[in-house]
Amino acid sequence: MTFATAPLRAAVFDMDGTLIDNMDFHNRAWVALSRRLGLDITAERFQTEFAGKKNEEILPELLGRPLTAEELASLADEKESHYRTLYRPHLALHIGADAFLARLSAAGIRLAVATAAPQGNRELVLDGLSIRARFERVVGAEEVTRGKPAPDIFLAAAKALAVPPESCIAFEDAINGVLSARAAGMVTVGITTTTSAEQLRRAGAEYTAPDFASLPEPLLARLFATRS
């Protein structure tokens, strides 16, 4: 059996920009923090270079120097608190996600989340939308050494589900996330909330779609044809 024909037994979802369409709020919070620190960094740079990385990776790169644990924690809390204030009134699953998750579960496909989002952000989304119980495992950045584009978090999700990575399909919105999932050996779908289909394909996404209600038929056939 080849990689391309391995049966898909599990689906691993990025959270920010994928299950929810929230990256504009993250980028606005990053821009606000960078401006307060005297830096002129655009939202586009945050999305392209930093999306999917851990805060402890982003902040030293942003400032160009090492940070103490206290400074890192303070800056990360400032940014994340601002993000949650901005996004909370808009909290909602991305288009088609609710029905798609239900269909995957009904087909016996195991579900996990693999996200660099800190605990407070995960609670806002997974508990605020009452979807945590849909996933067998939620793997956070604190459980791995390296953030995306390293494959660590997707490999950890596959291990937690006891499913080989080549039998997992990953859903991502960011270039770093697609690179991470592909490096883990997963079939990868790019959701184009933040990044163009062309860019996601160049990063390695086999399929792309604007949302979960518009997934391509070849992908749906691969997931569900043998389970109907």
C-alpha positions in Angstrom: 0.0 0.0 0.0 1.4 3.4 -0.9 1.2 6.7 0.9 -1.3 8.0 -1.6 -3.7 5.1 -1.1 -3.3 4.6 2.7 -6.8 4.6 4.3 -7.5 7.7 6.3 -8.4 6.8 9.8 -7.9 10.1 11.6 -8.3 13.8 11.0 -6.2 16.4 12.8 -7.3 20.0 12.9 -5.4 23.2 13.4 -7.6 25.5 15.4 -6.9 29.2 14.6 -7.7 30.1 11.1 -9.0 26.6 10.4 -11.8 25.5 12.8 -12.4 29.2 13.3 -11.8 32.2 11.1 -10.0 34.3 13.6 -6.5 35.1 12.3 -7.2 38.7 11.5 -7.8 39.3 15.3 -4.5 37.5 16.1 -2.6 39.6 13.6 -4.3 42.9 14.9 -3.1 42.0 18.4 0.4 41.3 17.2 0.6 44.5 15.3 -0.7 46.4 18.4 2.0 44.8 20.6 4.8 45.4 18.1 3.8 49.1 17.8 3.9 49.5 21.5 7.4 48.0 21.5 8.4 50.5 18.8 8.5 48.0 15.9 6.9 48.5 12.5 5.7 45.0 11.5 2.8 44.3 9.3 -0.1 41.8 9.8 1.0 40.1 6.6 4.4 39.3 8.0 2.9 37.8 11.1 0.6 35.6 9.0 3.3 34.5 6.6 6.3 34.1 9.0 4.9 33.5 12.5 1.5 31.7 12.2 1.7 28.3 13.8 4.8 29.0 15.8 4.9 29.1 19.6 5.0 32.5 21.4 8.3 31.6 22.9 9.6 31.3 19.4 7.9 34.4 17.9 8.8 36.9 20.6 12.6 36.6 20.6 12.6 36.6 16.8 10.3 39.7 16.8 12.6 41.6 19.3 15.9 40.2 18.0 17.1 39.2 21.4 16.6 36.6 24.1 13.9 37.2 26.7 13.7 36.3 30.3 11.0 33.9 31.3 9.2 36.7 33.1 9.3 39.1 30.1 8.2 36.4 27.7 5.3 35.5 29.9 4.3 39.2 30.3 4.4 40.0 26.6 2.6 36.8 25.6 -0.1 37.4 28.1 -0.5 41.0 26.8 -0.9 39.9 23.2 -3.2 36.9 24.0 -5.5 38.9 26.3 -5.9 41.6 23.7 -6.6 38.9 21.0 -9.3 37.3 23.2 -10.9 40.7 23.8 -11.0 41.4 20.1 -12.2 38.0 19.0 -14.7 36.9 21.8 -17.7 38.8 20.3 -17.1 37.0 17.0 -16.6 33.5 18.3 -18.0 30.9 15.8 -17.0 27.8 14.0 -15.9 28.2 10.4 -18.4 27.6 7.7 -19.4 23.9 7.5 -17.1 22.8 10.3 -19.9 21.6 12.6 -21.5 19.3 10.0 -18.1 18.1 8.8 -17.0 17.1 12.3 -20.3 15.3 12.8 -19.9 13.4 9.5 -16.3 12.4 10.3 -17.3 11.1 13.7 -20.3 9.2 12.3 -17.8 7.6 9.8 -15.6 6.4 12.6 -12.8 8.8 11.8 -10.9 9.7 14.9 -10.4 13.4 15.6 -7.7 15.6 17.3 -6.7 19.2 17.5 -3.0 20.2 17.0 -2.6 23.9 17.9 0.1 26.3 19.0 -2.7 28.3 20.8 -2.1 28.7 24.5 -4.5 27.2 27.0 -6.6 30.4 27.5 -7.2 30.6 23.8 -8.1 26.9 23.5 -10.6 27.3 26.4 -12.2 30.3 24.6 -12.8 28.3 21.5 -13.2 24.6 22.5 -15.2 25.3 25.6 -16.8 28.5 24.4 -18.2 26.6 21.4 -18.8 23.4 23.4 -16.7 21.3 20.9 -13.9 19.9 23.1 -15.7 16.6 23.6 -15.7 16.0 19.8 -12.0 15.5 19.9 -10.2 12.5 21.4 -7.1 14.6 22.0 -6.1 18.2 22.0 -2.4 18.6 21.6 -1.0 22.0 22.6 2.3 23.8 22.0 3.4 23.0 25.6 3.6 19.3 24.7 6.2 19.6 22.0 9.7 21.1 21.7 9.3 22.9 18.4 6.3 24.8 16.9 5.2 24.6 13.3 6.8 24.2 10.6 8.5 21.4 12.5 6.4 18.3 12.4 6.4 17.7 16.2 2.8 18.7 17.0 1.2 16.7 14.2 3.4 13.7 15.1 2.3 14.0 18.7 -1.4 14.1 17.7 -1.0 11.0 15.6 0.8 9.2 18.5 -2.0 10.3 20.9 -4.6 8.8 18.5 -2.5 5.6 18.0 -2.8 6.1 14.2 0.2 6.2 11.8 0.7 9.7 10.4 0.3 8.4 6.8 -3.3 7.4 7.8 -4.1 10.9 9.1 -5.4 13.9 7.2 -4.5 17.4 8.5 -6.5 20.6 8.0 -4.5 23.8 8.1 -4.7 27.4 7.0 -1.1 28.6 7.3 2.1 27.9 5.3 3.9 26.9 8.4 1.1 24.5 9.3 1.0 22.9 5.9 4.7 22.4 6.0 4.4 20.9 9.5 1.7 18.4 8.5 3.5 17.4 5.3 6.8 16.9 7.2 4.8 14.6 9.6 3.7 12.6 6.6 0.0 13.5 6.6 -2.3 14.1 3.7 -2.9 17.9 4.0 -5.8 20.2 3.2 -5.3 23.9 3.1 -8.3 26.1 4.2 -7.9 29.4 2.5 -9.0 31.8 5.3 -5.7 33.5 5.5 -3.5 32.2 2.6 -4.2 31.7 -1.1 -4.8 28.2 -2.5 -1.7 28.6 -4.7 0.5 29.4 -1.7 -0.9 26.5 0.3 -0.4 24.1 -2.6 3.2 25.3 -3.0 3.7 24.5 0.7 2.4 20.9 0.0 -1.3 20.9 0.5 -2.9 18.2 -1.7 -6.3 19.8 -1.5 -7.6 23.3 -0.8 -11.0 24.8 0.0 -12.3 28.1 1.4 -14.3 26.3 4.1 -15.6 22.9 5.2 -18.8 23.2 3.2 -16.8 23.5 0.0 -14.3 20.6 0.3 -13.5 19.1 -3.1 -15.3 15.9 -4.1 -12.1 13.8 -4.6 -11.2 14.5 -1.0 -14.7 13.6 0.3 -14.7 10.4 -1.8 -11.3 9.5 -0.3 -12.6 10.0 3.2 -16.1 8.6 3.0 -16.5 6.3 -0.1 -15.6 3.1 1.6 -17.6 4.0 4.7 -21.0 4.6 3.2 
